[in-house]
Amino acid sequence: GVFVINPIDVVRTRLYNQPVHSNGVGKLYNGIGDAAVKIVRSEGKFALWKGVVAHYSRAGPHTVLSFVFIGILQRSVAKLI
């Protein structure tokens, strides 16, 4: 999941953090597609995966712990039934 979501997150973050003109229009990107193309052209295709290690470091343990606690909950409920 992280490897699929990260490029979307990078583009979204760049769009959100770009400087804007006084009329509210972005100075660097004109939209999602434009941002993705400009990022890839200027920084290479792997730029869309910048921060993937940090993203995985945050999401990985969360996912593992979620499955652990779901298993514990299922076993507890099974004992009650």
N, C-alpha and C positions, 0 to 999 in steps of 0.2 A: 503494500500500500504506500509506503513512504516514497518509493522510487517513482511511483505514478503521480503522486500528489505534489512532490517537491517542485517540479517545473511550474506547475500552476501557482504554487505558493511564491516562487521567485518572481514570476511575472506580476502577480497581484501586489507583492510588496514594492516592486519597482514603480508600478503605476501609482500606488498610494503615496509613496514618498517623493515623487517627482515635484520639482518646482512648478508653480502655476502662474499664468498671466493674471492680470487684475480682473479679467472676465471669467476666471475659474477654469480656463482651458489649460491642459498640461503643456509644458514647454518641450518635453522630450518625446513623449509618445502620444499617438492619436487613438489608442485603444489596445485591446488585448493582443490582437494579431500583429499590429505594428510594433508593440513592445517586444513580443517574442522574436520577431524577425530581426529587429535592431540588436537585441541582446545576443542572438546567435551570430549575427554578422560581425559585431564588434568584439565579442569575447569568446566566440566558439560555442559549439553545441553543448559542451560540458558545463558551460556557465549556468545552464538551467538547473543543474544539480548542485550548485553551490550551497553549502550548509546541510547537505544530506546526512552527514555524520552526526551533526548536532540534532537534527530532526529525528533521526533514528534513535539516538541516545535518549531522547525524551519519549518517543512513542514506543520503542521496543519494550522497555521494562513495564510500561503501562499496560501493554497488550498481554504480556506474560502474566502479570499479576491479576489482570482481569480474568484470564482463563483459570488461574489457580483458585481464585475466590469463587468463581462460578462452580468449579468442581467441588469445593468444600460445601457450598450452599446446596448443591444437588444431593450430595451424600447426606447432609443433615436433614433435608426434606424427606429423602428416601427412608431414613430411620424413623421419622415421625409417622409415616404412612403405613 
